[in-house]
Amino acid sequence: MTKKRILLKLGSNTLTKETDHISRGKIEDIGIQIAALQDEYEFIIVSSGAIAAAKQFVKLDNHDKDVFVKQALASIGQPHLMRIYHENFSDLGLHTSQCLLSYSDFEKKQTKTNIVNTINVLVKNSYIPIINENDTVATDEIKFGDNDKLAALTAVLLNVDILIIATNTNGIYTKASINNEFPETIELVTDLSVLEKEIGDKKSSHGTGGMQSKIDSAAIAKAANIETWIINGLEDNFILKGLKNEIAFTKIV
């Protein structure tokens, strides 16, 4: 049986559970779900969190908002982030690998072929590629999108079946209900112009994205006939619950 391929995009807010440090419990939760689904699905992860990981260990003597300081933090934090993935996933019998990409990699035909071939070999041999932008030389992720666009471009390149974007809300809410005690999730979308009218520009506390970057990413995936989920990654077992339609989330087809 051919396995379905999922690209799972994890932002900093999900990985920290909206705290000031990477949550080992959340990464373990994700690993447990992948282990439970590995007979039916193969996973590729696009993960933010390197800067958040660094802030657990260091405080650099510069202004944190300067791009080059964020690049330095990413350089410090990336090995720590991968170590946390490795330790939690290996306890579950899962193997991990690191892939650092830049947006320029998607502009060169040979580089794109190399990415596809390398990741296909990793997946075929039961290694989970964990992709992040090469932040020490690129500024796009640090300034825009929190890896949402990188996830969408990678999803298209690797011809995945589902792009899951984990966030800190139950998908995209109707604008009219956002200030209600029980905001209403837009559960199924076939026309992205409908979503454009419903979103605000609020960004998450750790991430640099926001719903607009997620909709832009969904548009890239939709053009390649890839289904996108915008789902609450703070929820335990959010992938399993999403597959069983046990939680509200936004599905864009």
Helices and strands as residue ranges (DSSP letters): E 4-10, H 12-16, H 24-37, E 41-47, H 50-54, H 67-90, E 95-101, G 103-107, H 109-124, E 127-133, H 140-143, G 145-147, H 148-157, E 162-167, G 175-177, E 188-189, H 192-196, H 211-223, E 227-232, H 238-243, E 250-252
